[in-house]
Amino acid sequence: MKFALAVPALLNYPASMAPWEPKADGADIVRFAQHADALSWEWLTVPEHLFMPNDMAVHMGRRFPEGISACAVLAGATRRIQMMTYVLVVPYRHPLLLAKQIATLDWLSGGRFTLGAAPGHLEREFDMLGVPFNERGKMTDEFLDAMIECWTADSPRFEGAYASFSDIAFEPKPARKPHVPIFIGGNTEVAMRRAARVGDGWIPWLITAEQLPSSLEYLRRQPGYEQKAERFEIVITTTEYQVEDYSHAETGETRIETDRDRILFELEALQKAGMTVAQVMPPRVETLEQCLDWVSWYDSDIIPNFR
Protein backbone atom coordinates (compact mmCIF):
# COMPACT_ATOMS: atom_id res chain seq x y z
CA MET A 1 0.00 0.00 0.00
CA LYS A 2 1.07 3.58 -0.69
CA PHE A 3 0.27 6.68 1.33
CA ALA A 4 -0.73 10.17 0.22
CA LEU A 5 -0.85 13.00 2.76
CA ALA A 6 -3.37 15.81 2.40
CA VAL A 7 -1.74 19.24 2.67
CA PRO A 8 -3.60 21.18 5.37
CA ALA A 9 -4.28 24.94 5.42
CA LEU A 10 -4.43 25.24 1.62
CA LEU A 11 -8.19 25.26 2.05
CA ASN A 12 -10.52 25.89 4.98
CA TYR A 13 -13.06 23.11 4.47
CA PRO A 14 -15.24 23.34 7.60
CA ALA A 15 -15.91 19.60 7.95
CA SER A 16 -12.25 18.71 8.49
CA MET A 17 -10.34 21.95 9.24
CA ALA A 18 -8.05 22.03 12.28
CA PRO A 19 -7.99 25.08 14.61
CA TRP A 20 -4.49 26.16 13.52
CA GLU A 21 -5.22 26.20 9.78
CA PRO A 22 -7.12 29.51 9.24
CA LYS A 23 -4.11 31.55 10.41
CA ALA A 24 -1.49 29.45 8.63
CA ASP A 25 0.57 31.12 5.92
CA GLY A 26 2.70 29.94 3.01
CA ALA A 27 5.74 29.36 5.19
CA ASP A 28 3.75 27.01 7.43
CA ILE A 29 2.51 25.03 4.44
CA VAL A 30 5.99 24.76 2.95
CA ARG A 31 7.30 23.62 6.32
CA PHE A 32 4.62 20.93 6.42
CA ALA A 33 5.56 19.75 2.93
CA GLN A 34 9.26 19.61 3.75
CA HIS A 35 8.51 17.66 6.93
CA ALA A 36 6.56 15.04 4.95
CA ASP A 37 9.30 14.98 2.31
CA ALA A 38 11.82 13.92 4.95
CA LEU A 39 9.64 10.92 5.86
CA SER A 40 8.26 8.08 3.70
CA TRP A 41 4.97 9.47 2.32
CA GLU A 42 4.61 8.95 -1.45
CA TRP A 43 2.40 11.95 -2.30
CA LEU A 44 1.17 15.28 -1.07
CA THR A 45 -2.39 15.92 -2.22
CA VAL A 46 -3.38 19.44 -3.24
CA PRO A 47 -7.02 20.59 -3.62
CA GLU A 48 -8.28 23.10 -6.15
CA HIS A 49 -11.07 25.55 -6.84
CA LEU A 50 -10.49 28.81 -8.70
CA PHE A 51 -13.02 30.63 -6.53
CA MET A 52 -15.92 29.74 -4.27
CA PRO A 53 -19.46 31.01 -4.85
CA ASN A 54 -20.69 32.78 -1.71
CA ASP A 55 -23.62 30.40 -1.30
CA MET A 56 -21.18 27.45 -1.20
CA ALA A 57 -18.55 29.09 1.00
CA VAL A 58 -20.48 28.30 4.18
CA HIS A 59 -20.10 24.57 3.46
CA MET A 60 -16.81 24.46 1.53
CA GLY A 61 -14.90 27.43 2.94
CA ARG A 62 -13.59 30.54 1.22
CA ARG A 63 -9.97 29.51 0.71
CA PHE A 64 -8.84 27.18 -2.06
CA PRO A 65 -5.56 27.19 -4.03
CA GLU A 66 -5.00 27.01 -7.75
CA GLY A 67 -3.70 23.47 -8.07
CA ILE A 68 -0.85 23.72 -10.58
CA SER A 69 0.88 26.72 -9.01
CA ALA A 70 0.49 25.23 -5.51
CA CYS A 71 2.05 21.95 -6.68
CA ALA A 72 4.87 23.85 -8.39
CA VAL A 73 5.76 25.76 -5.22
CA LEU A 74 5.68 22.65 -3.06
CA ALA A 75 7.64 20.59 -5.60
CA GLY A 76 10.29 23.32 -5.67
CA ALA A 77 10.50 23.28 -1.88
CA THR A 78 10.92 19.50 -1.64
CA ARG A 79 13.24 16.87 -3.08
CA ARG A 80 11.55 13.47 -3.17
CA ILE A 81 7.82 13.47 -2.53
CA GLN A 82 5.31 13.53 -5.40
CA MET A 83 2.50 16.06 -5.87
CA MET A 84 -1.08 15.05 -6.73
CA THR A 85 -3.97 17.38 -7.54
CA TYR A 86 -6.96 16.13 -5.59
CA VAL A 87 -8.62 17.05 -7.89
CA LEU A 88 -8.12 19.49 -10.75
CA VAL A 89 -11.12 20.45 -12.91
CA VAL A 90 -9.98 19.77 -16.47
CA PRO A 91 -12.42 21.95 -18.51
CA TYR A 92 -11.35 25.20 -16.78
CA ARG A 93 -8.20 25.52 -18.93
CA HIS A 94 -7.48 25.15 -22.63
CA PRO A 95 -5.75 21.76 -23.05
CA LEU A 96 -2.64 23.28 -24.64
CA LEU A 97 -2.18 25.57 -21.65
CA LEU A 98 -2.86 22.84 -19.11
CA ALA A 99 -0.63 20.35 -20.93
CA LYS A 100 2.19 22.92 -20.91
CA GLN A 101 1.74 23.73 -17.22
CA ILE A 102 1.81 20.05 -16.28
CA ALA A 103 4.71 19.13 -18.55
CA THR A 104 6.78 22.03 -17.20
CA LEU A 105 6.03 21.10 -13.61
CA ASP A 106 6.79 17.41 -14.12
CA TRP A 107 9.97 18.09 -16.13
CA LEU A 108 11.42 20.62 -13.68
CA SER A 109 10.56 18.47 -10.64
CA GLY A 110 12.14 15.34 -12.10
CA GLY A 111 8.86 13.49 -12.63
CA ARG A 112 7.02 14.21 -9.38
CA PHE A 113 3.54 15.19 -10.52
CA THR A 114 0.36 13.11 -10.71
CA LEU A 115 -2.71 14.61 -12.33
CA GLY A 116 -5.83 13.95 -10.28
CA ALA A 117 -8.52 15.09 -12.72
CA ALA A 118 -12.30 15.39 -12.90
CA PRO A 119 -15.01 17.26 -14.85
CA GLY A 120 -16.04 19.35 -11.81
CA HIS A 121 -19.37 19.94 -10.11
CA LEU A 122 -19.79 23.63 -9.11
CA GLU A 123 -22.09 25.02 -11.79
CA ARG A 124 -21.59 28.68 -10.87
CA GLU A 125 -17.82 28.26 -11.16
CA PHE A 126 -18.35 27.14 -14.75
CA ASP A 127 -20.75 30.01 -15.43
CA MET A 128 -18.28 32.64 -14.18
CA LEU A 129 -15.53 31.19 -16.39
CA GLY A 130 -17.76 30.97 -19.45
CA VAL A 131 -17.41 27.17 -19.64
CA PRO A 132 -20.56 25.17 -20.56
CA PHE A 133 -21.45 23.16 -17.47
CA ASN A 134 -23.55 20.59 -19.32
CA GLU A 135 -20.67 19.80 -21.68
CA ARG A 136 -18.03 19.32 -18.99
CA GLY A 137 -17.84 15.54 -19.38
CA LYS A 138 -17.29 15.67 -23.13
CA MET A 139 -14.78 18.47 -22.66
CA THR A 140 -12.88 16.48 -20.04
CA ASP A 141 -12.57 13.44 -22.30
CA GLU A 142 -11.44 15.54 -25.26
CA PHE A 143 -8.99 17.65 -23.26
CA LEU A 144 -7.36 14.58 -21.69
CA ASP A 145 -6.86 13.08 -25.16
CA ALA A 146 -5.46 16.37 -26.44
CA MET A 147 -2.99 16.64 -23.55
CA ILE A 148 -1.79 13.07 -24.01
CA GLU A 149 -1.16 13.92 -27.67
CA CYS A 150 0.94 16.91 -26.61
CA TRP A 151 2.94 14.85 -24.13
CA THR A 152 3.65 11.89 -26.40
CA ALA A 153 3.76 13.00 -30.05
CA ASP A 154 6.82 14.48 -31.76
CA SER A 155 4.56 16.82 -33.72
CA PRO A 156 1.25 17.00 -31.83
CA ARG A 157 -1.89 17.11 -33.91
CA PHE A 158 -5.47 17.11 -32.65
CA GLU A 159 -8.89 17.86 -34.09
CA GLY A 160 -11.78 18.08 -31.67
CA ALA A 161 -15.04 19.87 -30.95
CA TYR A 162 -13.46 22.13 -28.31
CA ALA A 163 -9.77 22.31 -29.29
CA SER A 164 -7.76 21.79 -32.45
CA PHE A 165 -4.06 22.17 -33.21
CA SER A 166 -1.43 20.95 -35.67
CA ASP A 167 2.07 21.77 -36.95
CA ILE A 168 3.38 22.66 -33.50
CA ALA A 169 6.41 21.81 -31.43
CA PHE A 170 5.65 20.99 -27.79
CA GLU A 171 8.62 20.88 -25.43
CA PRO A 172 9.53 20.06 -22.73
CA LYS A 173 7.78 16.75 -22.50
CA PRO A 174 6.96 15.36 -19.02
CA ALA A 175 9.86 13.61 -17.32
CA ARG A 176 7.85 10.42 -16.87
CA LYS A 177 7.01 8.30 -19.88
CA PRO A 178 4.78 7.97 -21.70
CA HIS A 179 3.28 10.86 -19.70
CA VAL A 180 2.38 11.93 -16.17
CA PRO A 181 0.08 9.50 -14.32
CA ILE A 182 -3.60 10.43 -14.60
CA PHE A 183 -5.93 9.51 -11.74
CA ILE A 184 -9.59 10.12 -12.54
CA GLY A 185 -11.89 11.46 -9.83
CA GLY A 186 -15.60 10.72 -9.45
CA ASN A 187 -17.96 8.01 -8.27
CA THR A 188 -20.12 7.61 -11.36
CA GLU A 189 -19.93 4.80 -13.87
CA VAL A 190 -18.90 7.43 -16.43
CA ALA A 191 -15.93 8.33 -14.23
CA MET A 192 -14.95 4.68 -13.88
CA ARG A 193 -15.15 4.16 -17.64
CA ARG A 194 -12.99 7.26 -18.11
CA ALA A 195 -10.47 5.94 -15.59
CA ALA A 196 -10.26 2.59 -17.38
CA ARG A 197 -9.90 4.21 -20.80
CA VAL A 198 -7.37 6.95 -20.15
CA GLY A 199 -6.38 6.78 -16.48
CA ASP A 200 -3.69 5.19 -14.37
CA GLY A 201 -5.83 5.33 -11.24
CA TRP A 202 -9.23 6.16 -9.80
CA ILE A 203 -10.14 8.61 -7.00
CA PRO A 204 -13.69 8.05 -5.74
CA TRP A 205 -15.33 10.36 -3.18
CA LEU A 206 -17.44 9.37 -0.16
CA ILE A 207 -17.09 5.65 -0.76
CA THR A 208 -16.78 3.08 2.04
CA ALA A 209 -14.96 -0.22 2.36
CA GLU A 210 -18.33 -1.96 2.02
CA GLN A 211 -19.16 -0.12 -1.24
CA LEU A 212 -15.74 -0.33 -2.88
CA PRO A 213 -15.71 -3.99 -4.08
CA SER A 214 -18.83 -3.66 -6.23
CA SER A 215 -17.48 -0.47 -7.81
CA LEU A 216 -14.18 -2.15 -8.58
CA GLU A 217 -16.00 -5.09 -10.10
CA TYR A 218 -17.59 -2.67 -12.58
CA LEU A 219 -14.32 -0.81 -13.20
CA ARG A 220 -12.40 -4.00 -13.96
CA ARG A 221 -14.88 -4.96 -16.68
CA GLN A 222 -14.33 -1.74 -18.64
CA PRO A 223 -12.34 -1.59 -21.90
CA GLY A 224 -8.76 -0.53 -21.32
CA TYR A 225 -8.47 -1.66 -17.72
CA GLU A 226 -6.98 -5.12 -18.18
CA GLN A 227 -3.74 -3.98 -19.80
CA LYS A 228 -3.01 -1.57 -16.95
CA ALA A 229 -4.36 -3.62 -14.03
CA GLU A 230 -0.97 -4.29 -12.44
CA ARG A 231 -0.13 -0.60 -12.12
CA PHE A 232 -3.59 0.89 -11.66
CA GLU A 233 -4.03 2.75 -8.34
CA ILE A 234 -7.20 3.01 -6.26
CA VAL A 235 -6.97 6.13 -4.08
CA ILE A 236 -9.33 6.22 -1.08
CA THR A 237 -9.48 8.87 1.63
CA THR A 238 -9.38 7.52 5.19
CA THR A 239 -11.39 10.53 6.43
CA GLU A 240 -14.99 9.60 7.18
CA TYR A 241 -16.70 12.72 5.88
CA GLN A 242 -20.25 13.29 7.05
CA VAL A 243 -21.32 15.59 4.24
CA GLU A 244 -23.79 15.57 1.39
CA ASP A 245 -22.39 14.95 -2.07
CA TYR A 246 -22.34 18.10 -4.26
CA SER A 247 -23.77 20.47 -1.62
CA HIS A 248 -21.11 19.55 0.99
CA ALA A 249 -23.58 20.39 3.76
CA GLU A 250 -22.57 18.61 6.96
CA THR A 251 -24.83 15.75 8.03
CA GLY A 252 -22.84 14.87 11.15
CA GLU A 253 -19.35 15.09 12.59
CA THR A 254 -16.60 14.12 10.17
CA ARG A 255 -14.28 11.59 11.77
CA ILE A 256 -10.50 11.53 11.38
CA GLU A 257 -9.34 8.50 13.34
CA THR A 258 -6.40 8.96 15.76
CA ASP A 259 -6.44 5.68 17.69
CA ARG A 260 -3.67 3.39 16.45
CA ASP A 261 -5.63 0.15 16.57
CA ARG A 262 -8.65 1.68 14.84
CA ILE A 263 -6.45 3.18 12.12
CA LEU A 264 -4.82 -0.19 11.46
CA PHE A 265 -8.19 -1.95 11.42
CA GLU A 266 -9.72 0.53 8.98
CA LEU A 267 -6.69 0.50 6.67
CA GLU A 268 -6.74 -3.29 6.58
CA ALA A 269 -10.43 -3.25 5.68
CA LEU A 270 -9.90 -0.74 2.88
CA GLN A 271 -6.88 -2.64 1.58
CA LYS A 272 -8.86 -5.88 1.54
CA ALA A 273 -11.64 -4.07 -0.34
CA GLY A 274 -9.20 -2.97 -3.05
CA MET A 275 -7.57 0.30 -2.00
CA THR A 276 -3.93 0.68 -3.09
CA VAL A 277 -3.32 4.29 -1.98
CA ALA A 278 -4.57 5.71 1.32
CA GLN A 279 -5.17 9.48 1.27
CA VAL A 280 -4.69 10.61 4.86
CA MET A 281 -5.90 13.86 6.42
CA PRO A 282 -4.13 15.08 9.58
CA PRO A 283 -6.48 15.30 12.57
CA ARG A 284 -7.97 18.47 14.04
CA VAL A 285 -5.14 19.30 16.43
CA GLU A 286 -4.60 22.76 17.90
CA THR A 287 -1.18 23.71 16.49
CA LEU A 288 1.08 23.14 13.51
CA GLU A 289 3.66 21.56 15.81
CA GLN A 290 1.12 18.98 16.96
CA CYS A 291 0.23 18.32 13.33
CA LEU A 292 3.88 17.71 12.38
CA ASP A 293 4.30 15.37 15.38
CA TRP A 294 1.23 13.40 14.28
CA VAL A 295 2.55 13.09 10.71
CA SER A 296 5.82 11.70 12.10
CA TRP A 297 3.95 9.30 14.39
CA TYR A 298 1.82 8.00 11.52
CA ASP A 299 4.93 7.54 9.39
CA SER A 300 6.74 5.51 12.06
CA ASP A 301 3.86 3.64 13.71
CA ILE A 302 1.30 3.06 10.94
CA ILE A 303 2.91 3.05 7.50
CA PRO A 304 5.55 0.31 8.18
CA ASN A 305 2.72 -2.17 8.86
CA PHE A 306 1.71 -1.96 5.20
CA ARG A 307 5.09 -1.97 3.47
N, C-alpha and C positions, 0 to 999 in steps of 0.2 A: 504494500500500500504506500501511496505517496501523500504528502501533506502540503496543503496550501493555506497560508495565513492571511486572513483579512486585515487590510491596513486600516486601523481605526483613525478617527478624527478627520478623514477626508470628507466624510459626510456626517450629518447629524440626524440619522434615522431614529426616531423616538423609540421604537420598539426594542432596540438593542444598544443604544448609546450609553456609554459610561460617563460618570460625573465629570471626569477630567477633560473629556473630548471637546466641549464647546469652546474652551479657552486655548486649546492647543494651536500652535502655529507650525509653519513649515519646518522649522528646525526640530521640533518635537517629532514630526512625522518622519523626517529623514533619520533621526536618531533611532526611531523604532525600526525602520527598514534596515539600517546598518546592524542593529542588534540581531535581527532575524538572519541576516546574511552571514553572521559569524557562527550560526548554529546549523542545523541540518534541514530546515524547511526547504521544500523544492520551489514553491512559488509564493509571491505576494499577490493578492488579488486586489484590484483597483476598480471601484464602481464608476459609473458615469451617468450624468444627465447634464444637458447644456444649460438648462434653467429649470425652475420648478414653478408651475402655475400656483398662484396663491391659494386656490381651493384645495390643492394637493399638499401644500407645505405643512399643514397641520398634521398630516399622517406620515409624510415622507421626509420632512425637514427642509430647510432652506438651502443648506450647503451640499453641493455635489461638485466633484472635479470634472474637468474635461479629461477623458481617459488616456489619450495618447501622450499629451504633454506631462501628465502626472507620472505615467510609466517611464517616460524619458528622463525626468528628473531623478526618480528613484533608481533607475538602472545606472545612471551616471554616478550616483552616490554609493553604489554597491559593486561587488566584484563577481559574485557567484550566482546569487539567487535569481530565478526567472520572474518576469512580470506577466500577469494575466489580467486582461480586462474582464470584469465580472458584473455586467456585460456591456459591450459597446453596441450602440444602435446603428446598424450598417447604413440605412437609407439617408442618414443625416448629412453625408458627405459624398461628393462625386467620387466614383471608384478610382479614378486616376490619382486624385489627391490622397485618398485614404491609403491606397496601395503604396504611394510614395512615402507617406508618413511612417507606415509600418515597416517598409523595407529599410528606410533610413535608421529607424530605431533598432531593428533587429541586427542590421549590419554593424552599426557603431557599438552595440552592446555585446557583440560576439555571439549572437544567436540566443538571446535571453528573453524573447517575447512570444507569448501565446495569445492569439486573438480569440477571446470569448465574445461571441457575436450573436445578435438576435435582431428581429424586425422592429422591436419596440412596442410600447403599449399606451403611452401618454398622448392622447389625441391632440390636445392643445399644444403640445410641444411640436408636433408635426405642423399644425396650422400656422404657428408663429414662424416656422422655418420655410413655409411654402412647399412642404412635401406632402403628397397625397396619402393620407392615412390609410385609405382602403386599398392602396396598391403596394403597401409596405412589404408584403410577403414576396410578391413578384420582383420588386426592386431588390430585395435582399438576395434572392437567388441569382438574379442577373449580375449584381455588383460583386458577389463572391466569385462568380465565374470570370468576370472581367479582371478582378485583382489577381486571381491565379494565373491568368494569361500574362499579365504584366510581370509577375514574379518568375515565370518559367520559360517564356518565349524569348528567343534572341531578338526578334522584331515583332513586338506585340501587335495583335490585330484583333478587333472585336467589333461586332455589329449587333446591337441590341435595341430594345424599345426605349431605353432610358439613357444609354451611353454608347457611343461608337468612337473608335479610333483606329488608325492604321499608320504605317510608315513612320513609326516613332522609335527612338532609342529609350530604354528604361533602365537606368543604372543609378545607384547600386541595387543589385538583387539582395534579397534576404540572405543572411549568413547560413541559415539552415536550408537544407535541400529535401524535397523539391521546393518547399516554401515553408513559411511559419506554420506551426500547428494551428488548426481552427477547431475550436470547441463551440458547438452550437447550443444556445440557450433556448429554453422553452419546454413546456410540458405536453404540448399538443402532438397528435400524430404527424401533423405537417412538420413540426420541428424535428421529430425523430427521423422522418424520411429525409429531411435536409441534412441531418447529422450523418446518416448512413451514406448519402450521396457524395457530399463534399467535405464532411468533417473528419476530424481525428479524435473527437470526443463529444460528449453530451453533458450539458449543464441543466438539469431540471430544477424547478423551484417549488418549494412546499410539497415535497414528496417524502413519504416515510419508508422505513425498511419493509413494511408490510406491502406497500404499493409498488415498490421498485421492481420486483421480479416479473410481474405481468407486463410492465412497460418495457423491460429489457427483452422479454419474449417477442414483443412486437418489433422492437428495434432490430433485433437480430435476423428477422425475416426480410428486411428491406434490401432492395438492390444496392450493391456497393459495400455492404457491411462485411461480408465474409472475407474479402481480401485484405481487410484492415483489422480484423478481429483481435489479433495478437497485440496490437499497439493501441487499440482504441481505449480511451479513458472515460470513465463515468465519474463525474465530479458531483459530490453531494455535500451540502452544508450540514454540519453537525448542530447548528443552532435550531432549536425548535420554535420557530416563529409562530406566534398566535395572531395572525393577521389575515384579512381577506385578500384574496388574489385581486389584482388590478387596483382596487381602491386603497389597499394597504391599511385600512382601518383596523385598529387593534380589537381582537375578540377575546383576549385574555392576556396573561403575562408571558411574554417570550422567555424561554428557558435556555440559558447557556450553562451547561453542566460543569461543575467544578470538582465534584467528588471523584477521586481516582478510580474507584471500582466501577462507578456508574459510567464514567467515560470509556473505560475499557470494554464494558459490557455493550454499550451502544455502538462503539466502533466495530466490535466483532459482529454484531447483528447486521450492520450496514455492509460490512465486507462480505459476509455470507450471502447477503441479498444481491451483491454485484457491484458495489462501490469500489473504485480503484484509487480515487483521490478524495481525501477528506478536506473540505474547506472549513477552517476553524476560525471562529470569532472569539477574540479575547473577552473575558467576562467583564461585568460592570463594576470594576474596582474604582477606588476613589482617585488614584494618582497614576501618572505615567510610570513612576518607579515601580509601583505594584504591578502594573501591566507588563513591564519588561521582566520582572521576576517570574510572573506566571508563564510567559512565553518560554523562558529558560526552563522552568519546571516541566512544562509539557514536553519540551524537546528532550529532556533527560529521563523523565519518568514514564511518558506515554509512547512516544514515537518508537523507541527501540523495541517495544513489544510487537511491532508490525513490520520490522525490517528483516 
